[in-house]
Amino acid sequence: MFRCAPTDSKIQDLDETTKAWMYYSWAEDTHEEYIKLRNQACLIGSFWNAESAKKIMNDDENTIAVTDEDFEKATKYMLEQGQQKPKRKRKKKKVVFNQKDKWPL
């Protein structure tokens, strides 16, 4: 599969599961490369500013802090939005021109 174009018959004939698995493997490899480069940059940067490097290394991208009160407000808001009736979509009017309505050229 290496050095194959996306239009190559080897890739076109793969089933969707294998294609998805290959994509997610590629995405994970890319993410791991990003983490490695970030750690290397923090190591180099720690020689100049150790405190900032510690903050960056301890900063977890997936951590979100929310108070219980804010969580309850957000939950209540989402439940209220789910109970409201959806707005009706307006149909677009079609414009039809007759032969006599054409602009003279």
Residue, then its C-alpha position, 0 to 999 in steps of 0.5 A: m500500500f505504500r507509495c500508492a496513489p489514492t486512485d490506484s486499483k489496490i486502494q480502490d478495491l479495498d473494503e470500507t472497513t480496511k480503508a477506515w482502519m488505515y485512515y485511523s492508523w494514519a491519524e494516530d501516527t500523525h498525532e503521535e508525531y505531533i506529541k513527540l515534536r511537542n515534547q522535544a520543543c518543551l525539552i529545548g524550551s525548558f533550558w530558557n523558561a522552565e516554568s512555561a515548559k512545565k505548564i505546557m507539559n502538564d496542560d492536558e488538551n482534553t481536560i475541561a473544568v466545569t462547576d456543578e452549577d454551570f453543568e446543571k445550567a447547561t443540562k437544563y438549557m439542553l433539555e429545554q431546547g430538546q423539548q421545544k418544537p422545531k421551527r418549520k422551514r419555509k419552502k422556496k418559491k420557484v420563479v417561472f419565466n414565460q417566453k414573453d417575459k424575456w428581456p429584449l436583446 
